[in-house]
Amino acid sequence: MDESNEFGARAARHLRQDPVVWMVTVGSAGAPSPNPVWFLWDGAMTIKVYSLPDAARVRHLRTNQQVALHFEGDRQGGDIVVLSATGALRPDVPAADTDQDYLAKYAQRITRIGHTPQTFAQSYAMPIMLTIKRLRGF
């Protein structure tokens, strides 16, 4: 991510600050399946998502690792940031309730949806690691 230019800096700001990104996976029939997800960016090329294990996105990633991510934009057709990535299911990654950076970003939201960090980690027990391949937008 080249933050030395305006677009790269804006994309990095979204990755650091936005609470939700739209994650688009591809179903077995080839149809895109967009879902809003909470995420954590590592500051380089990897994004972590914790998912319900039986979610469609998990089934989709088992057969097609291609993922697109996009942010809301400015609701006027600007501030468009789209990332192409590959996704991998990573049950070996530590659970959400042990991820201090994730908890720092989402603790209040976890409580707001009626979970504790532990119950959230039990429900959203499938870590997904996304590797950014391409950035585009304007």
Secondary structure, DSSP 8 states (H G I E B T S, - for coil): --TTSHHHHHHHHHHHH-S-EEEEEE-TTS-EEEEEE--EE-SSSEEEEEE-TTSHHHHHHHH--EEEEE--TTSSS-S-EEEEEEEEE-TTS--GGG-HHHHHHHHHHHHHTT--HHHHHHHS-EEEEEEEEEEEE-
